[in-house]
Amino acid sequence: MAEDTPETTSQEQAPVEEQPAAEAAPAPAAPAAPAAPAAPPATPKERKVASRARRGLRRGATPEERQEVRAKKAAARRRRREQEKAKRGDQPREGTPPAEHVPGTPQVRQGKVVSDKADKTITVRIDIAKRHRRYQKIVRSSMTLHAHDETNDANEGDTVRVVEARPMSATKRWRLVEILERAK
């Protein structure tokens, strides 16, 4: 077996040496004629432009041409989105507002009062638990907001319902609607 290995190695090396010699002879003759037109672009930018041209992705030189390309791409995006909507059957995605919330109607949130120290203002913590779209794990998060409490009726620990309102201060954009459950 030791003798077989050197023979195969010498046999493999012999053709390898012949191939460069065969390629070397016609190589100088072939590039002489088409060398100038087939020269590869020198800079990376030129290579990128040439690649785009081969694929038919040439950028427009004038603003009008660029606008035309943008319009075509926008139309293609619209068509694709319409197809995806039709495929989904217009089912509402997770995290979208409920059907009763249409533009122009104020949003309503339910949460727990975490502070009532400020005059006519309560701080409400809204707890959110929703399923992650990709990993399907339930992700819990919370946000705090400041709500207007005209009568200073809500106390810390109460469960309350607040509604979206006009800005009343730099941070206050909600108004207390009702106290659902008193703290014990």
VENKA-V326754 format. One line per field, one symbol per residue. ss: DSSP state (H for helix, E for strand, C for the rest). phi: phi as a letter, one per 40 degrees, with the letter a starting at -180 (. if undefined). burial: 1 if it has 9 or more other ideal C-beta (glycine too) atoms within 8 Angstrom, else 0. A space follows every 50 residues. Layout:
ss: ???
phi: ???
burial: ???
This chain:
ss: CHHHHHHHHHHHHHHHHHHHHHHHHHHHHHHHHHCCCCCCCCCHHHHHHH HHHHHCCCCCCCHHHHHHHHHHHHHHHHHHHHHHHHHHCCCCCCCCCCCC CCCCCCCEEEEEEEECCCCCEEEEEEEEEEECCCCCCEEEEEEEEEEECC CCCCCCCCEEEEEECCCCCCCEEEEEEEEEECCC
phi: .cccccccccccccccccccccccccdccccccccccccccccdcccccc cccccgbccccbdcccccccccccccccccccccccccgfccccgccccc cbdhcccbbbabcbabcccgbbbbcbcbbbcccccgccbbaabbabbcbd cfccbcgccbbbbcaccbacbcbbbcbaccaccc
burial: 00000000000000000000000000000000000000000000011011 01100000010000111110000000000000000000000000000000 00000001111110010100111111100001000000000001111110 0001000111111110000001111100100000
